[in-house]
Amino acid sequence: MFILFLTVAPLVTAQETPSKGTPIPAENQPTTQEQEEVKEIPQKVEIPLTAVDTTKNDSIKKPKSFLEYRIESTAKDYKRIDRKNNTITLYNEAKIVYGDITIEAGKIVINNNTGDVFAYGITLDSLGYTQKPVFSQGTNVVKPDSIIFNKDSQKALTYNSETTQGEFNVLAETTKKVNDSVFYMENARFTTSKDPKNPEYYFYARKIKFVPKKKIVTGLVNMYIADVPTPLGLPFAFFPMTNERKSGVILPSFGNNNNQGYFLQNGGYYFAVNDYLDLTLLGDYFTNGSYGARVESNYKVRYKYNGSFRFLYENQLQSERGFSDFAQTSRYNINWQHSQDPKSNPNSRFSASVNLGSSQFFRQSFNQVNQSATLVNNLSSSISYSKTFPGEPQVNINASATHNQNTNTNVVNLTLPTLQASVSRVFPFAPKEGTKKGALQNINLQYNLRGENRITTTDEDFLSDNMFDNAIMGLQHSIPVATNFKVGYFSVSANANFEENWVFETFRQTLEENDNGVFNTVRDTISGFAAYRTYSYGASIGTTIYGSWKSKNPKSKVQAVRHIIRPNISYSANPSFDQYYDRLVTEQGLDAPGTEEQFYSRFEGTLFGAPGRVFSSSINLGVQNNIEAKVRERDSTKTELKKVQILKTLSFNTAYNLAGDSLNWSPLQVRGVIPITKNIDLNLDANFDPYALDNNNNRINTFNINNGGSLFRLTRAGFRTSFRLSSKDFEKTEDKEDKQSQERTLENGGRDDGLFGESVDYSRDQGQKVEKTDVDIKKDRYRFKIPWNLNFAYTMTYINAQRQNMINQQSLMVSGDVELSPRWSIGGNTGYDFANKGISFSTIRFQRDLESFTMSFNWTPIGPQNSWFFFIGIKASALSDIKWDQRRQPDPTF
């Protein structure tokens, strides 16, 4: 015996059922005499049910009326009152209303002797059997072939009824309404198909007891697919029905794995704790002893906050105990998302985004479905609280804890915590009224504070005692001062910054001679408070130059061109703070032969590093270019000119070190974005070095042109482009823009171009998250145009800084989708790495919309993530546990 617990949407009142039907009594059919006595009646007729008592004050207690409500009735053709049989007949578009019960039908017969109401359709020559009854009570609507209803007991009997209960469409051969709380059905079938009379599948139950908003209990029930019975069935089933969330069992999925054997996955229990919180406990078990556990919770308080928490743990075993290849690995992952409603407290905010755990969790998990998540190389977390103190000036305080984890190197960086505070900008010389003018009135300053406790550890030492061995902490105070003003066509700005750094540990260095006569540096930690102060200053000047050209020919394709040039010159200086440095020499002193003078700062290795010992003073030169044109449209009816970008940006930047002795010029950096078509841009970058190389490929203080070369030497170049093609680009329509999202999260396989597909949240419902689309069945039969799209991304990097003359990175990636029909879609992605000569991450995916079902297949055919996943299941959330999935997980690496 099995009891099936499913949490489904409420079925409200059910008086429905498809079946064979019940013949309508001959005496209730309209006679020839009745049709001859057709009378026009008003749209609404009040039928008195009791005689009027003219006695105003009667000492005898009145008996209770045999009807609780008055019956209101209407009909289109006629109303016939048979006083001999005490019946009332309504014909053609008949309708009666009794309390919250409404009955509409072609013909309605009311028997006042028994209190029975008969309702059924009528036969018209042109339309056939039509105007079938519609029984409504509250929000429940039933559409049977015929109805027998007693207005005294309010019991009802319907035949071949059809109704919608939540996500279900229910058809029952016979439905008996005992009262408002209990209904019985016989030979009923229910489905979530949108076409209940011709469903793709349905569940057939011989007997059903239905209690609205509480439960459905069935007898023997089994599943039919395309009217073919299947062996899927239960001797009885229980469906809890409620508008509220209810606790219940979550059925696991089953299958087998090459490494862990047969398994049951994602089975457990759902707890509806209260209106604000739920809890899900899930588990996995494999026949070789591997197991996994998950705890998931969602919470929400309206207008205050909402979030979710998830903890996942897996204990993986490979092979069997006692064998040489046996291995055991445990992995975990913690995910917490919390957001606060901005309206709850505008001056205070708490938020959390946590994703931490074992570096190899997503790559080696035996419950991973979306393989693109295995390409993510970083896990990051942030928990922060911010507080704003309004006023003039405004004070902002933020405390946060951050986490960054490289899944390739297993290095974990933490800040526990980070404290930041700031005072908003103050203009001490600004006028009380009006705008600020001149350099003096625009002088502004502010105060910033930053404090950190920084921890660098590894995946193995995380959350252990060794995690805090290399922790460093400090505080940094900064006061930036700035001003800006205009001189003619030039914008001038000046700035200065003062910093004071506090640390709680410094480092002393000494030289000690070992047994081989070699001097080694020994570093000692000195605990205690220490501080150092630095400052820097700078200025910049820039302007904008416009150059334009207009065509003298009004019929010319190009009517105007505008060139925008933004030159900029800036100066920055960082003084030398050699007072914070000590000399490090050997015991022989500076006069000993071969002695090298060395300097060190006791602040080296502290949180913010040591102050600069070398004075730097540099001039930065830059110029940015934009070129755009106005062209005539091909459509002669359009009079407005079209704006076209010829060159989105082309910038040149270099710097000259005024305080340097040699190699003062920095390499010239060139960056450009050139539009090729509306959807294709070329991104270019290159570095040009003015200095030459010696025989050992080292830079020397000689210009390359003076060494027999060109003016500049190309040291690095990069080329990147990505574009999208689709069937819409080749359609001859006025508006054929194929909107492409330019902002993708890096969760898309660790890329911003989405070539690896969208990353799916790691949960038990991954395989079921399929977009629900309404498809026209008629349109599914024929299709003369097949929609498709292709995405391309190409990148190349060339290096020649030391005469390598090589391309060290070059790859092409392609992804696409083809919609063979409104219900069939095929897609995939692949790529090739020309530098390493290998195929990149590749997947193939199929998806079929089976109306009430969905079917998908995802396959990673090659590489270390070789795997596949097949899923078929019912779309409706009420029956989401009725599914079948099969997978082959990638072989884990131990």
Solvent accessible surface area in square Angstrom, and as a share of the most:
residue,aa,sasa,rsa
1,M,172,0.77
2,F,139,0.58
3,I,95,0.48
4,L,34,0.17
5,F,86,0.36
6,L,5,0.02
7,T,74,0.43
8,V,10,0.05
9,A,32,0.25
10,P,31,0.20
11,L,7,0.03
12,V,38,0.22
13,T,21,0.12
14,A,1,0.01
15,Q,1,0.00
16,E,0,0.00
17,T,0,0.00
18,P,23,0.15
19,S,39,0.25
20,K,182,0.77
21,G,29,0.28
22,T,55,0.32
23,P,120,0.76
24,I,40,0.20
25,P,55,0.35
26,A,86,0.66
27,E,143,0.64
28,N,17,0.09
29,Q,79,0.35
30,P,30,0.19
31,T,69,0.40
32,T,99,0.58
33,Q,110,0.49
34,E,17,0.08
35,Q,92,0.41
36,E,134,0.60
37,E,76,0.34
38,V,71,0.41
39,K,134,0.57
40,E,154,0.69
41,I,32,0.16
42,P,90,0.57
43,Q,145,0.65
44,K,113,0.48
45,V,26,0.15
46,E,85,0.38
47,I,16,0.08
48,P,101,0.63
49,L,36,0.18
50,T,78,0.45
51,A,102,0.79
52,V,133,0.76
53,D,76,0.39
54,T,124,0.72
55,T,67,0.39
56,K,192,0.81
57,N,142,0.73
58,D,69,0.36
59,S,120,0.78
60,I,130,0.66
61,K,185,0.79
62,K,134,0.57
63,P,124,0.78
64,K,186,0.79
65,S,58,0.37
66,F,109,0.45
67,L,11,0.06
68,E,125,0.56
69,Y,98,0.37
70,R,146,0.53
71,I,4,0.02
72,E,60,0.27
73,S,1,0.01
74,T,32,0.19
75,A,5,0.04
76,K,113,0.48
77,D,41,0.21
78,Y,3,0.01
79,K,38,0.16
80,R,59,0.22
81,I,78,0.40
82,D,26,0.14
83,R,203,0.74
84,K,186,0.79
85,N,81,0.42
86,N,59,0.30
87,T,22,0.13
88,I,7,0.03
89,T,8,0.05
90,L,1,0.00
91,Y,24,0.09
92,N,20,0.10
93,E,101,0.45
94,A,1,0.01
95,K,77,0.33
96,I,4,0.02
97,V,44,0.25
98,Y,7,0.03
99,G,34,0.33
100,D,90,0.47
101,I,3,0.01
102,T,29,0.17
103,I,1,0.01
104,E,73,0.33
105,A,5,0.04
106,G,0,0.00
107,K,3,0.01
108,I,0,0.00
109,V,13,0.07
110,I,1,0.01
111,N,34,0.17
112,N,39,0.20
113,N,102,0.52
114,T,72,0.42
115,G,1,0.01
116,D,34,0.17
117,V,1,0.01
118,F,42,0.17
119,A,0,0.00
120,Y,5,0.02
121,G,4,0.04
122,I,8,0.04
123,T,97,0.57
124,L,55,0.27
125,D,158,0.82
126,S,104,0.67
127,L,125,0.62
128,G,29,0.28
129,Y,93,0.35
130,T,33,0.19
131,Q,49,0.22
132,K,97,0.41
133,P,0,0.00
134,V,39,0.23
135,F,1,0.00
136,S,24,0.16
137,Q,16,0.07
138,G,60,0.58
139,T,124,0.72
140,N,4,0.02
141,V,61,0.35
142,V,0,0.00
143,K,112,0.48
144,P,0,0.00
145,D,38,0.20
146,S,11,0.07
147,I,1,0.01
148,I,60,0.30
149,F,2,0.01
150,N,30,0.15
151,K,3,0.01
152,D,79,0.41
153,S,58,0.38
154,Q,42,0.19
155,K,94,0.40
156,A,6,0.05
157,L,52,0.26
158,T,2,0.01
159,Y,30,0.11
160,N,23,0.12
161,S,1,0.00
162,E,40,0.18
163,T,5,0.03
164,T,85,0.49
165,Q,0,0.00
166,G,42,0.40
167,E,60,0.27
168,F,3,0.01
169,N,23,0.12
170,V,6,0.03
171,L,9,0.04
172,A,0,0.00
173,E,32,0.14
174,T,29,0.17
175,T,1,0.00
176,K,99,0.42
177,K,1,0.00
178,V,39,0.22
179,N,67,0.35
180,D,80,0.41
181,S,60,0.38
182,V,30,0.17
183,F,0,0.00
184,Y,96,0.36
185,M,11,0.05
186,E,82,0.37
187,N,38,0.19
188,A,0,0.00
189,R,48,0.18
190,F,13,0.06
191,T,0,0.00
192,T,22,0.13
193,S,0,0.00
194,K,165,0.70
195,D,62,0.32
196,P,17,0.11
197,K,140,0.59
198,N,108,0.55
199,P,10,0.06
200,E,41,0.18
201,Y,0,0.00
202,Y,16,0.06
203,F,26,0.11
204,Y,52,0.20
205,A,0,0.00
206,R,84,0.31
207,K,141,0.60
208,I,9,0.05
209,K,75,0.32
210,F,0,0.00
211,V,17,0.10
212,P,21,0.13
213,K,112,0.47
214,K,139,0.59
215,K,72,0.31
216,I,15,0.07
217,V,54,0.31
218,T,5,0.03
219,G,24,0.23
220,L,94,0.47
221,V,10,0.06
222,N,23,0.12
223,M,6,0.03
224,Y,37,0.14
225,I,75,0.38
226,A,68,0.53
227,D,89,0.46
228,V,92,0.53
229,P,80,0.50
230,T,27,0.15
231,P,137,0.86
232,L,106,0.53
233,G,41,0.40
234,L,38,0.19
235,P,55,0.34
236,F,57,0.24
237,A,1,0.00
238,F,57,0.24
239,F,13,0.05
240,P,25,0.16
241,M,1,0.00
242,T,21,0.12
243,N,108,0.56
244,E,117,0.53
245,R,100,0.37
246,K,91,0.39
247,S,52,0.34
248,G,12,0.11
249,V,68,0.39
250,I,18,0.09
251,L,67,0.34
252,P,57,0.36
253,S,12,0.08
254,F,125,0.52
255,G,9,0.08
256,N,62,0.32
257,N,11,0.06
258,N,106,0.54
259,N,31,0.16
260,Q,3,0.02
261,G,25,0.24
262,Y,152,0.58
263,F,16,0.07
264,L,97,0.48
265,Q,1,0.00
266,N,15,0.07
267,G,15,0.15
268,G,27,0.26
269,Y,79,0.30
270,Y,44,0.17
271,F,74,0.31
272,A,26,0.20
273,V,77,0.44
274,N,72,0.37
275,D,122,0.63
276,Y,127,0.48
277,L,66,0.33
278,D,18,0.09
279,L,54,0.27
280,T,14,0.08
281,L,72,0.36
282,L,9,0.04
283,G,28,0.27
284,D,7,0.04
285,Y,128,0.49
286,F,0,0.00
287,T,88,0.51
288,N,25,0.13
289,G,24,0.23
290,S,0,0.00
291,Y,94,0.36
292,G,4,0.04
293,A,46,0.36
294,R,4,0.01
295,V,50,0.29
296,E,25,0.11
297,S,14,0.09
298,N,83,0.43
299,Y,42,0.16
300,K,121,0.51
301,V,36,0.21
302,R,172,0.63
303,Y,147,0.56
304,K,113,0.48
305,Y,86,0.33
306,N,62,0.32
307,G,13,0.13
308,S,36,0.23
309,F,75,0.31
310,R,32,0.12
311,F,66,0.28
312,L,1,0.01
313,Y,67,0.26
314,E,0,0.00
315,N,10,0.05
316,Q,1,0.01
317,L,8,0.04
318,Q,49,0.22
319,S,31,0.20
320,E,89,0.40
321,R,158,0.58
322,G,83,0.79
323,F,131,0.54
324,S,125,0.81
325,D,88,0.45
326,F,55,0.23
327,A,27,0.21
328,Q,96,0.43
329,T,36,0.21
330,S,62,0.40
331,R,14,0.05
332,Y,52,0.20
333,N,1,0.01
334,I,44,0.22
335,N,24,0.12
336,W,65,0.23
337,Q,72,0.32
338,H,26,0.12
339,S,46,0.30
340,Q,29,0.13
341,D,30,0.16
342,P,91,0.57
343,K,159,0.67
344,S,51,0.33
345,N,64,0.33
346,P,115,0.72
347,N,56,0.29
348,S,12,0.08
349,R,97,0.35
350,F,65,0.27
351,S,35,0.22
352,A,6,0.04
353,S,53,0.34
354,V,10,0.06
355,N,38,0.20
356,L,28,0.14
357,G,1,0.01
358,S,15,0.10
359,S,5,0.03
360,Q,58,0.26
361,F,0,0.00
362,F,35,0.14
363,R,50,0.18
364,Q,23,0.10
365,S,3,0.02
366,F,7,0.03
367,N,8,0.04
368,Q,5,0.02
369,V,26,0.15
370,N,23,0.12
371,Q,18,0.08
372,S,4,0.02
373,A,15,0.11
374,T,7,0.04
375,L,46,0.23
376,V,41,0.23
377,N,66,0.34
378,N,75,0.38
379,L,7,0.04
380,S,66,0.43
381,S,12,0.08
382,S,46,0.30
383,I,57,0.29
384,S,25,0.16
385,Y,98,0.37
386,S,37,0.24
387,K,62,0.26
388,T,34,0.20
389,F,91,0.38
390,P,93,0.59
391,G,49,0.47
392,E,160,0.72
393,P,56,0.35
394,Q,68,0.30
395,V,50,0.28
396,N,50,0.25
397,I,65,0.33
398,N,40,0.21
399,A,41,0.32
400,S,13,0.08
401,A,27,0.21
402,T,51,0.29
403,H,10,0.04
404,N,66,0.34
405,Q,4,0.02
406,N,47,0.24
407,T,4,0.03
408,N,88,0.45
409,T,84,0.49
410,N,57,0.29
411,V,55,0.32
412,V,1,0.01
413,N,64,0.33
414,L,8,0.04
415,T,20,0.12
416,L,68,0.34
417,P,77,0.48
418,T,6,0.03
419,L,67,0.34
420,Q,73,0.33
421,A,20,0.15
422,S,29,0.18
423,V,38,0.22
424,S,36,0.23
425,R,114,0.42
426,V,55,0.32
427,F,74,0.31
428,P,68,0.43
429,F,106,0.44
430,A,32,0.25
431,P,52,0.33
432,K,209,0.89
433,E,151,0.68
434,G,70,0.67
435,T,105,0.61
436,K,80,0.34
437,K,146,0.62
438,G,41,0.39
439,A,39,0.30
440,L,110,0.54
441,Q,58,0.26
442,N,19,0.10
443,I,42,0.21
444,N,9,0.05
445,L,65,0.32
446,Q,30,0.13
447,Y,73,0.28
448,N,46,0.23
449,L,33,0.17
450,R,89,0.33
451,G,5,0.05
452,E,9,0.04
453,N,30,0.15
454,R,86,0.31
455,I,0,0.00
456,T,63,0.37
457,T,12,0.07
458,T,59,0.34
459,D,36,0.19
460,E,163,0.73
461,D,47,0.25
462,F,29,0.12
463,L,122,0.61
464,S,42,0.27
465,D,133,0.69
466,N,87,0.45
467,M,10,0.04
468,F,114,0.48
469,D,102,0.53
470,N,109,0.56
471,A,28,0.22
472,I,46,0.23
473,M,95,0.43
474,G,3,0.02
475,L,44,0.22
476,Q,36,0.16
477,H,33,0.15
478,S,15,0.10
479,I,67,0.34
480,P,31,0.20
481,V,52,0.30
482,A,31,0.24
483,T,19,0.11
484,N,78,0.40
485,F,62,0.26
486,K,157,0.66
487,V,86,0.49
488,G,70,0.68
489,Y,200,0.76
490,F,93,0.39
491,S,57,0.37
492,V,26,0.15
493,S,39,0.25
494,A,37,0.28
495,N,77,0.39
496,A,43,0.33
497,N,42,0.21
498,F,82,0.34
499,E,44,0.20
500,E,37,0.17
501,N,3,0.02
502,W,80,0.28
503,V,2,0.01
504,F,81,0.34
505,E,71,0.32
506,T,7,0.04
507,F,23,0.09
508,R,121,0.44
509,Q,27,0.12
510,T,53,0.31
511,L,25,0.13
512,E,99,0.44
513,E,96,0.43
514,N,58,0.30
515,D,151,0.78
516,N,131,0.67
517,G,38,0.37
518,V,83,0.48
519,F,56,0.23
520,N,71,0.36
521,T,76,0.44
522,V,50,0.28
523,R,123,0.45
524,D,53,0.28
525,T,77,0.45
526,I,68,0.35
527,S,91,0.59
528,G,40,0.39
529,F,124,0.52
530,A,9,0.07
531,A,20,0.16
532,Y,5,0.02
533,R,105,0.38
534,T,20,0.12
535,Y,108,0.41
536,S,32,0.21
537,Y,94,0.36
538,G,9,0.09
539,A,40,0.31
540,S,30,0.20
541,I,66,0.34
542,G,14,0.14
543,T,26,0.15
544,T,54,0.31
545,I,88,0.45
546,Y,131,0.50
547,G,35,0.33
548,S,93,0.60
549,W,132,0.46
550,K,158,0.67
551,S,23,0.15
552,K,201,0.85
553,N,83,0.42
554,P,93,0.59
555,K,174,0.74
556,S,29,0.19
557,K,111,0.47
558,V,53,0.31
559,Q,26,0.12
560,A,22,0.17
561,V,40,0.23
562,R,100,0.37
563,H,56,0.25
564,I,14,0.07
565,I,45,0.23
566,R,97,0.36
567,P,40,0.25
568,N,65,0.33
569,I,88,0.45
570,S,26,0.17
571,Y,73,0.28
572,S,43,0.28
573,A,1,0.01
574,N,73,0.37
575,P,18,0.12
576,S,41,0.26
577,F,14,0.06
578,D,79,0.41
579,Q,121,0.54
580,Y,39,0.15
581,Y,39,0.15
582,D,68,0.35
583,R,130,0.47
584,L,12,0.06
585,V,48,0.28
586,T,30,0.17
587,E,151,0.68
588,Q,108,0.48
589,G,23,0.22
590,L,79,0.39
591,D,144,0.75
592,A,20,0.16
593,P,135,0.85
594,G,81,0.78
595,T,36,0.21
596,E,128,0.57
597,E,87,0.39
598,Q,79,0.35
599,F,81,0.34
600,Y,20,0.08
601,S,0,0.00
602,R,98,0.36
603,F,0,0.00
604,E,59,0.26
605,G,43,0.41
606,T,12,0.07
607,L,11,0.05
608,F,55,0.23
609,G,25,0.24
610,A,36,0.28
611,P,8,0.05
612,G,44,0.42
613,R,92,0.34
614,V,116,0.66
615,F,87,0.36
616,S,41,0.26
617,S,6,0.04
618,S,26,0.17
619,I,53,0.27
620,N,56,0.29
621,L,64,0.32
622,G,17,0.16
623,V,46,0.26
624,Q,72,0.32
625,N,17,0.09
626,N,27,0.14
627,I,45,0.23
628,E,20,0.09
629,A,6,0.04
630,K,102,0.43
631,V,21,0.12
632,R,86,0.32
633,E,50,0.22
634,R,231,0.84
635,D,65,0.34
636,S,108,0.70
637,T,110,0.64
638,K,109,0.46
639,T,121,0.70
640,E,142,0.64
641,L,73,0.37
642,K,100,0.42
643,K,126,0.54
644,V,55,0.32
645,Q,84,0.37
646,I,83,0.42
647,L,21,0.11
648,K,67,0.28
649,T,34,0.20
650,L,51,0.25
651,S,19,0.12
652,F,67,0.28
653,N,64,0.33
654,T,29,0.17
655,A,18,0.14
656,Y,63,0.24
657,N,53,0.27
658,L,90,0.45
659,A,40,0.31
660,G,24,0.23
661,D,145,0.75
662,S,54,0.35
663,L,63,0.32
664,N,26,0.13
665,W,83,0.29
666,S,46,0.30
667,P,46,0.29
668,L,34,0.17
669,Q,80,0.35
670,V,25,0.14
671,R,92,0.34
672,G,4,0.04
673,V,33,0.19
674,I,59,0.30
675,P,27,0.17
676,I,94,0.48
677,T,75,0.43
678,K,147,0.62
679,N,55,0.28
680,I,33,0.17
681,D,37,0.19
682,L,39,0.20
683,N,46,0.24
684,L,64,0.32
685,D,10,0.05
686,A,16,0.12
687,N,30,0.16
688,F,57,0.24
689,D,4,0.02
690,P,12,0.08
691,Y,7,0.03
692,A,1,0.00
693,L,8,0.04
694,D,44,0.23
695,N,153,0.78
696,N,115,0.59
697,N,47,0.24
698,N,74,0.38
699,R,94,0.34
700,I,54,0.27
701,N,92,0.47
702,T,50,0.29
703,F,83,0.35
704,N,17,0.08
705,I,91,0.46
706,N,109,0.56
707,N,80,0.41
708,G,76,0.73
709,G,35,0.33
710,S,69,0.45
711,L,107,0.53
712,F,70,0.29
713,R,31,0.11
714,L,62,0.31
715,T,16,0.09
716,R,81,0.29
717,A,22,0.17
718,G,5,0.05
719,F,49,0.20
720,R,109,0.40
721,T,17,0.10
722,S,55,0.35
723,F,48,0.20
724,R,48,0.17
725,L,59,0.30
726,S,5,0.03
727,S,22,0.14
728,K,108,0.46
729,D,30,0.16
730,F,141,0.59
731,E,63,0.28
732,K,207,0.88
733,T,77,0.45
734,E,180,0.81
735,D,110,0.57
736,K,86,0.37
737,E,104,0.46
738,D,21,0.11
739,K,182,0.77
740,Q,58,0.26
741,S,61,0.39
742,Q,143,0.63
743,E,160,0.72
744,R,75,0.28
745,T,88,0.51
746,L,121,0.60
747,E,110,0.49
748,N,10,0.05
749,G,3,0.03
750,G,38,0.37
751,R,63,0.23
752,D,89,0.46
753,D,35,0.18
754,G,14,0.13
755,L,3,0.02
756,F,25,0.10
757,G,22,0.21
758,E,133,0.60
759,S,35,0.22
760,V,53,0.30
761,D,73,0.38
762,Y,11,0.04
763,S,21,0.14
764,R,51,0.19
765,D,49,0.25
766,Q,14,0.06
767,G,14,0.13
768,Q,42,0.19
769,K,118,0.50
770,V,30,0.17
771,E,138,0.62
772,K,129,0.55
773,T,66,0.38
774,D,125,0.65
775,V,32,0.18
776,D,71,0.37
777,I,89,0.45
778,K,151,0.64
779,K,139,0.59
780,D,35,0.18
781,R,166,0.60
782,Y,166,0.63
783,R,82,0.30
784,F,193,0.80
785,K,152,0.65
786,I,84,0.42
787,P,52,0.33
788,W,77,0.27
789,N,28,0.14
790,L,66,0.33
791,N,25,0.13
792,F,48,0.20
793,A,6,0.05
794,Y,53,0.20
795,T,38,0.22
796,M,42,0.19
797,T,17,0.10
798,Y,42,0.16
799,I,43,0.22
800,N,30,0.15
801,A,47,0.37
802,Q,92,0.41
803,R,130,0.47
804,Q,74,0.33
805,N,107,0.55
806,M,91,0.41
807,I,78,0.39
808,N,55,0.28
809,Q,103,0.46
810,Q,46,0.21
811,S,21,0.14
812,L,62,0.31
813,M,14,0.06
814,V,37,0.21
815,S,7,0.04
816,G,10,0.10
817,D,51,0.27
818,V,58,0.33
819,E,63,0.28
820,L,79,0.39
821,S,21,0.13
822,P,31,0.19
823,R,18,0.07
824,W,86,0.30
825,S,38,0.25
826,I,52,0.26
827,G,9,0.08
828,G,17,0.17
829,N,7,0.04
830,T,63,0.36
831,G,8,0.08
832,Y,81,0.31
833,D,36,0.19
834,F,82,0.34
835,A,40,0.31
836,N,122,0.62
837,K,157,0.66
838,G,29,0.28
839,I,105,0.53
840,S,34,0.22
841,F,30,0.12
842,S,10,0.06
843,T,22,0.13
844,I,63,0.32
845,R,65,0.24
846,F,70,0.29
847,Q,70,0.31
848,R,51,0.19
849,D,15,0.08
850,L,55,0.27
851,E,62,0.28
852,S,10,0.06
853,F,26,0.11
854,T,5,0.03
855,M,48,0.21
856,S,15,0.10
857,F,53,0.22
858,N,59,0.30
859,W,99,0.35
860,T,4,0.02
861,P,34,0.22
862,I,78,0.40
863,G,48,0.46
864,P,122,0.76
865,Q,26,0.11
866,N,57,0.29
867,S,4,0.03
868,W,80,0.28
869,F,11,0.05
870,F,45,0.19
871,F,4,0.02
872,I,48,0.24
873,G,2,0.02
874,I,9,0.04
875,K,41,0.17
876,A,10,0.08
877,S,74,0.48
878,A,5,0.04
879,L,1,0.01
880,S,34,0.22
881,D,35,0.18
882,I,44,0.22
883,K,51,0.21
884,W,114,0.40
885,D,16,0.08
886,Q,37,0.17
887,R,16,0.06
888,R,59,0.21
889,Q,13,0.06
890,P,14,0.09
891,D,79,0.41
892,P,20,0.12
893,T,100,0.58
894,F,89,0.37
